[in-house]
């Protein structure tokens, strides 16, 4: 489930507020991650969280499709690569990138799934 109302917040205003507190371009990854965590925490949603790079790479080892890419539906229910493929994975070696559409997996069409 995706709450496109951002828990009834003006997400653009929230983003501006937190971006104004960071360097442009960001210089300190820890500071940027802390601000991003604060921003996401403002949603008040116990299921929404931020992962740092190391945590993300560790959790991606357990992706369900086994190729090192997390897939997700877009607004039109087309399946796309939702996050950067894991370094060294089959998805990375195949050149998959965030936003690429996946039309079939092992010959099975993804349309309507």
N, C-alpha and C positions, 0 to 999 in steps of 0.2 A: 504494500500500500504506500502510495506517495501522496503526502498532503501538500498539494500545490498552493495552499494558502499560507504556508510556513507558519502554522499555528496562529493565523490571523495577524501576522506581523508584516510590516513593510520591509521586505527583505532587501530592497535596494538601499533604503535608509540605514538598515543594520549594517550592510556591507560597507557603505560609505563611512559610517562611524568607526568601524574596526580598521578599514584600510587607512584612514587618516592617522591612526595611531602607529602605523608601521612605516618603515623607510620605503622610498620609491626610487629605484627598485629595492625589494627586500634584501637586506644584507645579513641578517641574523636569523638563521633557520629556526632556532629554538624560540625566539621572540615571535616570529611569524606563526609557528605551530601553536604557541600559547594563545595568540589572538584568535586564530582559527577555532581552537577548542572553545574559547569563551563565546565566540559568535554562534557556533553550533549548539552550545549549551543553552543559549538564550531561547532556543526552541522549546525547551522544557519537555523533551521527548526522550524517554529512557532507552529507546531503541536506536537513536541517531548518535553516531560517535565519529570521531576523527582517529585515523591511524597514522602514526609516523611511518616513514619509509621501511624501517626494519620490521615493524609489526605487520605492515601490509605484505611484505615479501614472505614473512612466516605464514600468514594466514592463506596466502595464495597457493601454498603448497597443497592445500586441501580443496582446490577448486573441483567442482563436480564433473566437469567435462574432460579433465585430464590433459589439456593441452597448454595450460598456463594462461588462459584468458577468461575474464569474467564477462558473461554475456547478459544483456538486459534488453527488454523491449523499449522502444521509443514511444512517443505519443500515438503513432500510427500502428503500434503493435508489431513493427518490424524489429527483428532481432539484430542487435548491434554489439560491438565490443565496447564495454562500459568503462573499462579502466586499462591502464597500460599493461601489456602482457609481462609476465614474469621473465626476468633476464635469463637467457639461455634456454627458455622453454620452446616447445614446438611452435607455439603461436608467434613468439618473437622471431624465431628463425624463419618462419614463413612470411614475416613482414607485416603481420596484423598490427593495426593501429587503432587507437580510441576513435570511435565513430564509424569504423568500417562496418558494413552490413554483412551479416552471415545469412546466406540464402539456403544452405543445407549443411547438415552434419552427418557424416558417413552416408551420404546419399539420401538422407531424409530431409525433405523440405521443412524449413522453419516457419513458413507463412502460416499465420493463424494460431500459432502456439503460444 
